[in-house]
Amino acid sequence: MFPAADDWRTPDADALLDALLLLRTREEAAAFLRDLCTLGEIHDLAQRWAVVRLLAGGRHYGDISRITGASTATITRIAAWLHHGAGGYLLLLERAGHDGESGAAAGGSGAAAGAVGDRTGAS
């Protein structure tokens, strides 16, 4: 399911990463994303980040699906990356001091996230 190596790290991908590191404000980031991505791609990225924050808050997949509109299959894939991926989700959750309960759909943040468990319970 996950790449075995950093085969996605092409020179163009590294140039994109370098460009992202040059952004200084939310407005700059918004302008860059709007130029780079379609509205659908921005929506999908925002939805994934909302799912991550809700997963970190211990929400059940059914609840997350209702809140975000993401399918449970998408939520399952995101959870796999959250638990077994490269660590980027966990890093940004920690840096944002996010608790997962402060309104992922509204972009809220709260106390630092604790251990993220697998929450596949029925709703």
GROMACS elastic network, one bead per residue, 0.5 to 0.9 nm:
[ bonds ]
;  ai    aj funct       b0    kb
    1     4     6  0.88255   500
    2     5     6  0.86711   500
    2    81     6  0.83444   500
    2    84     6  0.89268   500
    2    85     6  0.76499   500
    3     6     6  0.69517   500
    3     7     6  0.71694   500
    3     8     6  0.81288   500
    4     7     6  0.79119   500
    5     8     6  0.80962   500
    6     9     6  0.54650   500
    6    10     6  0.86538   500
    7    10     6  0.71620   500
    8    13     6  0.72614   500
    9    12     6  0.78907   500
    9    13     6  0.55787   500
    9    14     6  0.62517   500
   10    13     6  0.50308   500
   10    14     6  0.61894   500
   10    15     6  0.85472   500
   11    14     6  0.50550   500
   11    15     6  0.61305   500
   11    16     6  0.86713   500
   12    16     6  0.62649   500
   12    17     6  0.86858   500
   13    16     6  0.50544   500
   13    17     6  0.62856   500
   13    18     6  0.86593   500
   14    18     6  0.61511   500
   14    19     6  0.85756   500
   15    18     6  0.50208   500
   15    19     6  0.61687   500
   15    20     6  0.86991   500
   16    20     6  0.62443   500
   16    21     6  0.87174   500
   17    20     6  0.51161   500
   17    21     6  0.64028   500
   17    22     6  0.89761   500
   18    21     6  0.51579   500
   18    22     6  0.67021   500
   19    22     6  0.52508   500
   19    23     6  0.71278   500
   20    23     6  0.55958   500
   20    29     6  0.78252   500
   20    32     6  0.85755   500
   21    24     6  0.80169   500
   23    26     6  0.80524   500
   23    27     6  0.89370   500
   23    28     6  0.58824   500
   23    29     6  0.58759   500
   23    32     6  0.83776   500
   24    27     6  0.84058   500
   24    28     6  0.65080   500
   24    29     6  0.75281   500
   25    28     6  0.51350   500
   25    29     6  0.62630   500
   25    30     6  0.85800   500
   26    29     6  0.50090   500
   26    30     6  0.60356   500
   26    31     6  0.85860   500
   27    30     6  0.50139   500
   27    31     6  0.61517   500
   27    32     6  0.85703   500
   28    31     6  0.51666   500
   28    32     6  0.61516   500
   28    33     6  0.85762   500
   29    32     6  0.51428   500
   29    33     6  0.60452   500
   29    34     6  0.84571   500
   30    33     6  0.51948   500
   30    34     6  0.60022   500
   30    35     6  0.85786   500
   31    34     6  0.51798   500
   31    35     6  0.62515   500
   31    36     6  0.85745   500
   32    35     6  0.52130   500
   32    36     6  0.60013   500
   32    37     6  0.84092   500
   33    37     6  0.56057   500
   33    38     6  0.84413   500
   33    42     6  0.71970   500
   34    37     6  0.55239   500
   34    38     6  0.68446   500
   34    39     6  0.72119   500
   34    42     6  0.75627   500
   35    38     6  0.78520   500
   37    40     6  0.78660   500
   37    41     6  0.57347   500
   37    42     6  0.62121   500
   38    41     6  0.51301   500
   38    42     6  0.63466   500
   38    43     6  0.86058   500
   39    42     6  0.50999   500
   39    43     6  0.60982   500
   39    44     6  0.85875   500
   40    43     6  0.50110   500
   40    44     6  0.61253   500
   40    45     6  0.86358   500
   41    44     6  0.50334   500
   41    45     6  0.61789   500
   41    46     6  0.85678   500
   42    45     6  0.51352   500
   42    46     6  0.60949   500
   42    47     6  0.84619   500
   43    46     6  0.51341   500
   43    47     6  0.59980   500
   43    48     6  0.85921   500
   44    47     6  0.50222   500
   44    48     6  0.61808   500
   44    49     6  0.87040   500
   45    48     6  0.51414   500
   45    49     6  0.63433   500
   45    50     6  0.86960   500
   46    49     6  0.51487   500
   46    50     6  0.62126   500
   46    51     6  0.86602   500
   46   105     6  0.88810   500
   47    50     6  0.50240   500
   47    51     6  0.61817   500
   47    52     6  0.86723   500
   47    68     6  0.63651   500
   47    69     6  0.80897   500
   47    70     6  0.71808   500
   47   105     6  0.81349   500
   48    51     6  0.50196   500
   48    52     6  0.62392   500
   48    53     6  0.87299   500
   48    68     6  0.87699   500
   48    70     6  0.81117   500
   48    74     6  0.84506   500
   48    75     6  0.81055   500
   48    78     6  0.71469   500
   49    52     6  0.50445   500
   49    53     6  0.62919   500
   49    54     6  0.86840   500
   49    89     6  0.83734   500
   49   104     6  0.80669   500
   50    53     6  0.51893   500
   50    54     6  0.62484   500
   50    55     6  0.85972   500
   50    64     6  0.86741   500
   50    68     6  0.70744   500
   50   100     6  0.88482   500
   50   103     6  0.86127   500
   50   105     6  0.59429   500
   50   106     6  0.86673   500
   50   107     6  0.75911   500
   51    54     6  0.51416   500
   51    55     6  0.60361   500
   51    56     6  0.85103   500
   51    64     6  0.64708   500
   51    65     6  0.83252   500
   51    67     6  0.89096   500
   51    68     6  0.70021   500
   51    70     6  0.78097   500
   51    75     6  0.66853   500
   51    78     6  0.74856   500
   51    79     6  0.85191   500
   51   104     6  0.74794   500
   51   105     6  0.87874   500
   52    55     6  0.50775   500
   52    56     6  0.61055   500
   52    57     6  0.86049   500
   52    75     6  0.83767   500
   52    78     6  0.69226   500
   52    79     6  0.72716   500
   52    82     6  0.71772   500
   52    89     6  0.72400   500
   52    93     6  0.85013   500
   52   100     6  0.80791   500
   52   104     6  0.85659   500
   53    56     6  0.50795   500
   53    57     6  0.63186   500
   53    58     6  0.89323   500
   53    89     6  0.89286   500
   53    93     6  0.73111   500
   53    98     6  0.72277   500
   53    99     6  0.75017   500
   53   101     6  0.77824   500
   53   102     6  0.89118   500
   53   103     6  0.86745   500
   53   104     6  0.58795   500
   53   109     6  0.88208   500
   54    58     6  0.65296   500
   54    59     6  0.55906   500
   54    60     6  0.83916   500
   54    63     6  0.89551   500
   54    64     6  0.65666   500
   54    99     6  0.85653   500
   54   101     6  0.66743   500
   54   102     6  0.88993   500
   54   103     6  0.82191   500
   54   104     6  0.61600   500
   54   105     6  0.89640   500
   55    58     6  0.51494   500
   55    59     6  0.54604   500
   55    60     6  0.73830   500
   55    61     6  0.78774   500
   55    64     6  0.77186   500
   55    75     6  0.85407   500
   55    78     6  0.89426   500
   55    79     6  0.71481   500
   55    82     6  0.85993   500
   55   100     6  0.69130   500
   55   116     6  0.73085   500
   55   117     6  0.81037   500
   55   118     6  0.81141   500
   55   119     6  0.73918   500
   56    59     6  0.75408   500
   56    82     6  0.86862   500
   56    90     6  0.87276   500
   56    93     6  0.80819   500
   56    98     6  0.82209   500
   56    99     6  0.68645   500
   56   100     6  0.51719   500
   56   101     6  0.84351   500
   56   113     6  0.65906   500
   56   114     6  0.77127   500
   56   115     6  0.77980   500
   56   116     6  0.52847   500
   56   117     6  0.76606   500
   57    98     6  0.84193   500
   57    99     6  0.56449   500
   57   101     6  0.53664   500
   57   102     6  0.87356   500
   57   113     6  0.73795   500
   57   114     6  0.84584   500
   57   116     6  0.76223   500
   58   100     6  0.72924   500
   58   101     6  0.83390   500
   58   116     6  0.70464   500
   58   117     6  0.68407   500
   58   118     6  0.78929   500
   58   119     6  0.62478   500
   59    62     6  0.83699   500
   59    63     6  0.64575   500
   59    64     6  0.65115   500
   59   100     6  0.81648   500
   59   101     6  0.83419   500
   59   119     6  0.66276   500
   59   120     6  0.87856   500
   60    63     6  0.53302   500
   60    64     6  0.62747   500
   60    65     6  0.86881   500
   60   118     6  0.88072   500
   60   119     6  0.52334   500
   60   120     6  0.57767   500
   60   121     6  0.57811   500
   60   122     6  0.71127   500
   60   123     6  0.68911   500
   61    64     6  0.50279   500
   61    65     6  0.60789   500
   61    66     6  0.86477   500
   61    71     6  0.88251   500
   61    72     6  0.61798   500
   61    75     6  0.67029   500
   61    76     6  0.79177   500
   61   119     6  0.67558   500
   61   120     6  0.57287   500
   61   121     6  0.71316   500
   61   122     6  0.76938   500
   61   123     6  0.78729   500
   62    65     6  0.50764   500
   62    66     6  0.62879   500
   62    67     6  0.86572   500
   62    71     6  0.87986   500
   62    72     6  0.70092   500
   62   120     6  0.82298   500
   62   121     6  0.80934   500
   62   122     6  0.67786   500
   62   123     6  0.55950   500
   63    66     6  0.51658   500
   63    67     6  0.61367   500
   63    68     6  0.85587   500
   63   123     6  0.67516   500
   64    67     6  0.50787   500
   64    68     6  0.58928   500
   64    69     6  0.76533   500
   64    70     6  0.73664   500
   64    71     6  0.88060   500
   64    72     6  0.82374   500
   64    75     6  0.77935   500
   65    68     6  0.53991   500
   65    69     6  0.50096   500
   65    71     6  0.57490   500
   65    72     6  0.62099   500
   65    75     6  0.75540   500
   66    69     6  0.55368   500
   66    70     6  0.76257   500
   66    71     6  0.88298   500
   67    70     6  0.81828   500
   67   104     6  0.87437   500
   67   105     6  0.72914   500
   68    71     6  0.87333   500
   68   104     6  0.86136   500
   68   105     6  0.68756   500
   70    73     6  0.81379   500
   70    74     6  0.61973   500
   70    75     6  0.66120   500
   71    74     6  0.51741   500
   71    75     6  0.63044   500
   71    76     6  0.86233   500
   72    76     6  0.60008   500
   72    77     6  0.86023   500
   73    76     6  0.50780   500
   73    77     6  0.63652   500
   73    78     6  0.87310   500
   74    77     6  0.51438   500
   74    78     6  0.62204   500
   74    79     6  0.85632   500
   75    78     6  0.50747   500
   75    79     6  0.60326   500
   75    80     6  0.85829   500
   76    79     6  0.50420   500
   76    80     6  0.62346   500
   76    81     6  0.88322   500
   76   120     6  0.85923   500
   77    80     6  0.51026   500
   77    81     6  0.65114   500
   77    82     6  0.86594   500
   78    81     6  0.51828   500
   78    82     6  0.60902   500
   78    83     6  0.86721   500
   79    83     6  0.61036   500
   79    84     6  0.82978   500
   79   118     6  0.76388   500
   80    83     6  0.52595   500
   80    84     6  0.56701   500
   80    85     6  0.69454   500
   81    84     6  0.50923   500
   81    86     6  0.73968   500
   81    87     6  0.80966   500
   81    89     6  0.80267   500
   82    85     6  0.58164   500
   82    86     6  0.82671   500
   82    87     6  0.70968   500
   82    88     6  0.81162   500
   82    89     6  0.59536   500
   82    90     6  0.68545   500
   82   116     6  0.83431   500
   83    86     6  0.89738   500
   83    87     6  0.80616   500
   83    90     6  0.85733   500
   83   116     6  0.75912   500
   83   117     6  0.82984   500
   83   118     6  0.83585   500
   84    87     6  0.76392   500
   85    88     6  0.76209   500
   85    89     6  0.82791   500
   86    89     6  0.80450   500
   86    90     6  0.89622   500
   87    90     6  0.53595   500
   87    91     6  0.60978   500
   87    92     6  0.87587   500
   88    91     6  0.50639   500
   88    92     6  0.62642   500
   88    93     6  0.85356   500
   89    92     6  0.53991   500
   89    93     6  0.61012   500
   89    94     6  0.86019   500
   90    93     6  0.50507   500
   90    94     6  0.60950   500
   90    95     6  0.85491   500
   90   113     6  0.85063   500
   90   116     6  0.89060   500
   91    94     6  0.52567   500
   91    95     6  0.61953   500
   91    96     6  0.85906   500
   92    96     6  0.58635   500
   92    97     6  0.83130   500
   92    98     6  0.85916   500
   93    96     6  0.51662   500
   93    97     6  0.61160   500
   93    98     6  0.53678   500
   93    99     6  0.80367   500
   93   100     6  0.86532   500
   93   109     6  0.89866   500
   93   112     6  0.75135   500
   93   113     6  0.65680   500
   94    97     6  0.50139   500
   94    98     6  0.64484   500
   94    99     6  0.89095   500
   94   111     6  0.89783   500
   94   112     6  0.57977   500
   94   113     6  0.61335   500
   94   114     6  0.87257   500
   95    98     6  0.77663   500
   95   112     6  0.80634   500
   96    99     6  0.89785   500
   96   109     6  0.67131   500
   96   110     6  0.80049   500
   96   111     6  0.86586   500
   96   112     6  0.75820   500
   96   113     6  0.89884   500
   97   109     6  0.64245   500
   97   110     6  0.57400   500
   97   111     6  0.50972   500
   97   113     6  0.64720   500
   98   101     6  0.81065   500
   98   102     6  0.78761   500
   98   108     6  0.78396   500
   98   111     6  0.54540   500
   98   112     6  0.50975   500
   98   113     6  0.54252   500
   99   102     6  0.68222   500
   99   109     6  0.64078   500
   99   110     6  0.50468   500
   99   111     6  0.50399   500
   99   112     6  0.54926   500
   99   114     6  0.75377   500
  100   103     6  0.73623   500
  100   104     6  0.67072   500
  100   108     6  0.83654   500
  100   109     6  0.71976   500
  100   110     6  0.75460   500
  100   111     6  0.87302   500
  100   112     6  0.89948   500
  100   113     6  0.71026   500
  101   104     6  0.70679   500
  101   108     6  0.81196   500
  101   109     6  0.78505   500
  101   110     6  0.76545   500
  102   105     6  0.88471   500
  102   106     6  0.80006   500
  102   107     6  0.76979   500
  102   109     6  0.54913   500
  102   110     6  0.61964   500
  103   106     6  0.50327   500
  103   107     6  0.60549   500
  103   108     6  0.50946   500
  103   109     6  0.75827   500
  104   108     6  0.59054   500
  104   109     6  0.79173   500
  105   108     6  0.78259   500
  109   112     6  0.87222   500
  110   113     6  0.83486   500
  111   114     6  0.89448   500
  113   116     6  0.77179   500
  116   119     6  0.88108   500
  118   121     6  0.87981   500
